[in-house]
Amino acid sequence: MTGKRSMWISLIMMGVIGTYWQTAFGADGSDGGIIAVRSIGTLWQWVMVRGGNITMVTLSAMSVLMLAFVLYFIAVLRVGQIAPRPLLRELMEKIKAGDMGEARRACEYRPCPLSSVALIAIDYAHNVPDTDAVLLKDVIEGEGSRQAEAIQGQTQFLLDIAVIAPMIGLLGTVFGMLRAFRAVQDIASAKPVLLAEGITLALQTTAFGLMIGIPAMIFYAYFRRLASKQISYLEAAATDVMTALLGKKRHENSEA
C-alpha cells in the first residue's frame, strides 16, 4: 500500500513539474518562458505586499493553538487522569481477593495509562500459570514506557511552537525590510510613509514571534516537568500492582 501511494505521489509530482515546464519554456520553443517570468514576478510582488500580513495571521493562529495546548495539558496532566487513586485502591482490593475478572472490568471501565498497564499485567498473570517476576516486570515496563512516551511526548508540540514562532516572526521581518527597501529604491519617488510602514511591520512580526515563542517555551518546560512527575506516580502505581499480583500468585502456590 505504501509503495503504490509513493508511486501515485511521484506520478502526480512529475505531472505538475511537466505542466510547469511546458508553461514556463513552451512546448515548441515559444515565449512561454517570458510569460512564466512575468507570472513569477507578479507572485513575488504579491508576496512582498502580503507577506507580512500572512506571517501575522500565521502567528495569530499559532498563539491560539498554543493556548489550546496549554488548556488541554492543564486538564490532562493530572493524577486523576494518569493514575487515579480510587482505581488503584480498587485494583489492589480485587487482586488481593483473587477476583481478576472484576479487576479487569475496573480497568476497562476507567481507561487511563494506569488501567492500560494493569490490564497487561493482569492478562499476563492470568494466562501464564507459573508467573515469572522478571518477565512480569518486563511486561509492565514495556507498556509503562509506551504510556510514558504518550504522556510526555505530547508536550513536544509546545516546543515546536516555541521554535517555529520566532522563525516565522523573522520571516515577517524579512518581508517588512524588503517592503521598506522597495519604498526607497527610487530616491526621486521615495515615500517615507511606506518606509516607516515596512520597518514597523518588521519590528511587529519579530516582537509577535517572540511573544509567542517565549511563553511556549516556559509552558513546555513546566508541563514537561509535570509530565515527568505524573510518570513517576504511574511507575509507583504499576509497582504496587505488580507486587500485589506476585503476592497473590505466591499465596496460591503455597496453598497448592
C-alpha positions, 0 to 999 in steps of 0.5 A, spaced: 500 500 500 505 504 501 509 503 495 503 504 490 501 511 494 509 513 493 508 511 486 501 515 485 505 521 489 511 521 484 506 520 478 502 526 480 509 530 482 512 529 475 505 531 472 505 538 475 513 539 474 511 537 466 505 542 466 510 547 469 515 546 464 511 546 458 508 553 461 514 556 463 519 554 456 513 552 451 512 546 448 515 548 441 520 553 443 515 559 444 515 565 449 512 561 454 518 562 458 517 570 458 510 569 460 512 564 466 517 570 468 512 575 468 507 570 472 513 569 477 514 576 478 507 578 479 507 572 485 513 575 488 510 582 488 504 579 491 508 576 496 512 582 498 505 586 499 502 580 503 507 577 506 507 580 512 500 580 513 500 572 512 506 571 517 501 575 522 495 571 521 500 565 521 502 567 528 495 569 530 493 562 529 499 559 532 498 563 539 491 560 539 493 553 538 498 554 543 493 556 548 489 550 546 495 546 548 496 549 554 488 548 556 488 541 554 495 539 558 492 543 564 486 538 564 490 532 562 496 532 566 493 530 572 493 524 577 486 523 576 487 522 569 494 518 569 493 514 575 487 515 579 487 513 586 480 510 587 482 505 581 488 503 584 485 502 591 480 498 587 485 494 583 489 492 589 482 490 593 480 485 587 487 482 586 488 481 593 481 477 593 483 473 587 477 476 583 481 478 576 475 478 572 472 484 576 479 487 576 479 487 569 472 490 568 475 496 573 480 497 568 476 497 562 471 501 565 476 507 567 481 507 561 487 511 563 495 509 562 494 506 569 488 501 567 492 500 560 498 497 564 494 493 569 490 490 564 497 487 561 499 485 567 493 482 569 492 478 562 499 476 563 498 473 570 492 470 568 494 466 562 501 464 564 500 459 570 507 459 573 508 467 573 515 469 572 517 476 576 522 478 571 518 477 565 512 480 569 516 486 570 518 486 563 511 486 561 509 492 565 515 496 563 514 495 556 507 498 556 509 503 562 514 506 557 509 506 551 504 510 556 510 514 558 512 516 551 504 518 550 504 522 556 510 526 555 511 526 548 505 530 547 508 536 550 513 536 544 508 540 540 509 546 545 516 546 543 515 546 536 511 552 537 516 555 541 521 554 535 517 555 529 514 562 532 520 566 532 522 563 525 516 565 522 516 572 526 523 573 522 520 571 516 515 577 517 521 581 518 524 579 512 518 581 508 517 588 512 525 590 510 524 588 503 517 592 503 521 598 506 527 597 501 522 597 495 519 604 498 526 607 497 529 604 491 527 610 487 530 616 491 526 621 486 519 617 488 521 615 495 515 615 500 517 615 507 510 613 509 511 606 506 518 606 509 516 607 516 510 602 514 515 596 512 520 597 518 514 597 523 511 591 520 518 588 521 519 590 528 511 587 529 512 580 526 519 579 530 516 582 537 509 577 535 514 571 534 517 572 540 511 573 544 509 567 542 515 563 542 517 565 549 511 563 553 511 556 549 517 555 551 516 556 559 509 552 558 513 546 555 518 546 560 513 546 566 508 541 563 514 537 561 516 537 568 509 535 570 509 530 565 515 527 568 512 527 575 505 524 573 510 518 570 513 517 576 506 516 580 504 511 574 511 507 575 509 507 583 502 505 581 504 499 576 509 497 582 504 496 587 500 492 582 505 488 580 507 486 587 500 485 589 499 480 583 506 476 585 503 476 592 497 473 590 500 468 585 505 466 591 499 465 596 496 460 591 502 456 590 503 455 597 496 453 598 497 448 592 
